[in-house]
């Protein structure tokens, strides 16, 4: 990723130069590269390009390319309290990692308090759109027709929608468990029958086991 970020940064600078958006006396603008990671496992790769390059011979250290990006690892914020941090990114991560109605409600209530001012109207709208386009399709794939106009509607309607989501998840897990158990039972029965030999009496016993 550090190499990719370096390539993106170089392409950005080349585009600025090619488009002649810089005057003869202008320097290239500083850039803060940010990598937002939401993978299942914690991030383990270097954030410094320097860590990916072999040590240079003596006297050439100053010529090694240097680049460091800012990593925002969702997993690192999963257990943090967004109310303590008062951080919208942490609130977003908490919503994505929430599994209970109470957890989601708590974050929505914080967002309503933080985004109540008129100056925060655009952020309030952005979170509402995110609920409609991201969180609901992700958590409620069968209820994508549900649309919220603001976060207050999210809070008031959350109980019913989240309960439906949890019930669907539990039912899906039960069905998968039953299917997996049946497959394992059949496979075990076949293996047992093969070990004993498929004689007439044993075939009948195997049929009963499979049934």
C-alpha positions as CSV (number, residue, x, y, z in Angstrom):
1,X,0.0,0.0,0.0
2,X,2.8,2.4,0.7
3,X,4.1,1.9,-2.9
4,X,0.6,2.4,-4.3
5,X,0.2,5.6,-2.3
6,X,3.5,6.9,-3.6
7,X,2.3,6.2,-7.1
8,X,-1.0,8.0,-6.5
9,X,0.9,11.0,-5.1
10,X,3.2,11.1,-8.1
11,X,0.3,10.9,-10.5
12,X,-1.5,13.8,-8.7
13,X,1.6,16.0,-8.9
14,X,2.1,15.1,-12.5
15,X,-1.5,16.1,-13.3
16,X,-1.1,19.4,-11.5
17,X,2.0,20.2,-13.5
18,X,0.5,19.0,-16.8
19,X,-2.7,21.0,-16.3
20,X,-0.6,24.1,-15.6
21,X,-2.3,24.8,-12.3
22,X,1.0,25.8,-10.8
23,X,2.8,29.1,-11.6
24,X,6.5,29.2,-12.3
25,X,7.2,30.3,-8.7
26,X,4.7,27.9,-7.1
27,X,5.7,24.8,-5.2
28,X,3.7,21.5,-5.2
29,X,1.1,21.4,-2.5
30,X,1.6,19.2,0.6
31,X,-0.6,16.1,0.6
32,X,-1.7,14.0,3.6
33,X,-2.2,10.5,2.2
34,X,-5.0,8.6,4.2
35,X,-5.7,4.9,4.0
36,X,-9.1,3.9,5.4
37,X,-9.1,0.2,6.2
38,X,-12.2,-1.8,7.1
39,X,-10.9,-5.4,6.6
40,X,-11.8,-8.2,8.9
41,X,-8.2,-8.6,10.2
42,X,-6.2,-5.9,11.8
43,X,-3.7,-4.0,9.5
44,X,-0.2,-5.4,9.7
45,X,1.6,-3.9,6.7
46,X,4.1,-1.0,7.0
47,X,2.8,2.5,6.7
48,X,6.3,3.8,5.8
49,X,7.7,3.2,2.3
50,X,11.1,3.2,4.0
51,X,10.2,-0.1,5.8
52,X,9.8,-1.9,2.4
53,X,13.2,-1.0,1.0
54,X,16.6,-2.6,1.8
55,X,19.1,-0.5,3.6
56,X,21.1,1.6,1.3
57,X,24.9,1.5,1.2
58,X,26.8,3.9,3.4
59,X,26.5,7.5,2.2
60,X,23.3,6.9,0.2
61,X,20.8,6.8,3.0
62,X,19.6,10.4,2.2
63,X,18.5,9.3,-1.3
64,X,16.1,6.6,-0.1
65,X,12.5,7.6,-1.0
66,X,10.4,8.6,2.0
67,X,6.7,8.5,2.3
68,X,4.3,7.8,5.2
69,X,0.5,7.5,5.0
70,X,-2.0,8.0,7.8
71,X,-3.7,4.7,8.5
72,X,-7.3,4.7,9.9
73,X,-7.9,1.1,10.9
74,X,-11.6,0.5,11.7
75,X,-10.7,-2.4,14.0
76,X,-8.7,-0.1,16.2
77,X,-11.8,2.0,16.9
78,X,-14.3,-0.9,17.3
79,X,-14.2,-1.0,21.1
80,X,-13.8,2.7,21.7
81,X,-16.7,4.8,23.0
82,X,-17.6,7.4,20.4
83,X,-19.3,9.5,23.1
84,X,-16.0,9.9,24.9
85,X,-14.1,10.8,21.8
86,X,-16.9,12.8,20.2
87,X,-15.5,11.7,16.8
88,X,-17.7,11.1,13.8
89,X,-15.4,8.6,12.2
90,X,-15.5,6.5,15.4
91,X,-19.3,6.8,15.4
92,X,-19.4,5.5,11.8
93,X,-17.2,2.5,12.7
94,X,-19.2,1.8,15.8
95,X,-22.4,1.7,13.6
96,X,-20.8,-0.7,11.2
97,X,-19.7,-3.0,14.0
98,X,-22.9,-2.8,16.0
99,X,-24.9,-6.0,16.5
100,X,-27.6,-4.9,18.9
101,X,-30.4,-2.4,18.8
102,X,-29.1,-0.7,21.9
103,X,-25.6,-0.1,20.4
104,X,-27.0,1.4,17.2
105,X,-29.6,3.6,19.1
106,X,-26.8,4.9,21.4
107,X,-24.7,6.1,18.4
108,X,-27.7,7.6,16.6
109,X,-28.6,9.6,19.8
110,X,-25.0,10.9,19.9
111,X,-25.2,11.9,16.3
112,X,-28.5,13.7,16.8
113,X,-26.9,15.7,19.7
114,X,-23.7,16.5,17.7
115,X,-25.4,17.4,14.5
116,X,-28.3,19.4,15.8
117,X,-26.9,22.8,14.8
118,X,-27.8,24.4,11.5
119,X,-24.1,24.5,10.6
120,X,-24.0,20.7,10.8
121,X,-27.0,20.2,8.4
122,X,-24.8,18.9,5.6
123,X,-23.2,16.3,7.9
124,X,-26.6,15.3,9.3
125,X,-27.8,14.8,5.7
126,X,-24.7,12.8,4.8
127,X,-25.2,10.4,7.7
128,X,-28.9,10.0,6.7
129,X,-27.9,9.2,3.1
130,X,-25.3,6.7,4.5
131,X,-27.9,5.0,6.5
132,X,-30.1,4.7,3.4
133,X,-27.4,3.6,0.9
134,X,-24.9,1.7,3.0
135,X,-26.0,0.6,6.4
136,X,-29.6,-0.5,5.6
137,X,-28.6,-2.5,2.4
138,X,-25.8,-4.1,4.4
139,X,-27.8,-5.0,7.6
140,X,-31.2,-5.3,6.0
141,X,-30.8,-6.6,2.5
142,X,-34.4,-7.5,2.2
143,X,-35.6,-4.1,3.4
144,X,-33.9,-1.8,1.0
145,X,-37.2,0.1,0.3
146,X,-37.1,1.6,3.8
147,X,-35.9,5.2,3.5
148,X,-35.2,7.7,6.2
149,X,-35.5,11.5,5.7
150,X,-33.4,12.3,8.8
151,X,-31.7,10.7,11.8
152,X,-34.8,11.3,14.0
153,X,-36.7,8.9,11.8
154,X,-33.8,6.5,12.2
155,X,-34.1,6.6,15.9
156,X,-37.9,6.2,16.0
157,X,-38.0,3.3,13.5
158,X,-34.9,1.6,14.7
159,X,-36.5,-0.9,17.1
160,X,-38.7,-2.5,14.4
161,X,-36.0,-2.6,11.7
162,X,-33.2,-3.9,13.9
163,X,-35.4,-6.5,15.5
164,X,-36.3,-7.8,12.0
165,X,-32.6,-7.8,11.0
166,X,-31.6,-9.7,14.2
167,X,-34.5,-12.2,13.7
168,X,-33.5,-12.7,10.1
169,X,-29.9,-13.3,11.1
170,X,-30.8,-15.8,13.8
171,X,-33.1,-17.7,11.4
172,X,-30.5,-17.7,8.7
173,X,-27.9,-19.0,11.2
174,X,-30.3,-21.7,12.3
175,X,-31.0,-22.8,8.8
176,X,-27.3,-22.9,8.0
177,X,-26.7,-24.9,11.2
178,X,-29.4,-27.5,10.3
179,X,-28.1,-27.8,6.8
180,X,-24.5,-28.3,7.9
181,X,-25.5,-30.8,10.6
182,X,-27.5,-32.8,8.1
183,X,-24.6,-32.9,5.6
184,X,-22.2,-34.0,8.4
185,X,-24.6,-36.7,9.6
186,X,-25.0,-38.1,6.1
187,X,-21.3,-38.0,5.5
188,X,-20.6,-39.7,8.8
189,X,-23.2,-42.4,8.1
190,X,-21.7,-43.1,4.7
191,X,-18.2,-43.4,6.2
192,X,-19.5,-45.7,9.0
193,X,-21.3,-47.9,6.4
194,X,-18.2,-48.2,4.2
195,X,-16.0,-49.2,7.1
196,X,-18.3,-52.0,8.2
197,X,-19.1,-53.2,4.7
198,X,-22.4,-52.8,2.9
199,X,-23.9,-56.2,3.7
200,X,-27.6,-56.7,3.6
201,X,-28.2,-56.1,7.3
202,X,-25.8,-53.3,7.6
203,X,-27.3,-51.6,4.5
204,X,-30.6,-51.5,6.3
205,X,-29.0,-50.0,9.4
206,X,-27.2,-47.4,7.2
207,X,-30.5,-46.5,5.5
208,X,-32.1,-45.9,8.9
209,X,-29.1,-43.8,10.0
210,X,-29.3,-41.7,6.8
211,X,-33.1,-41.2,7.3
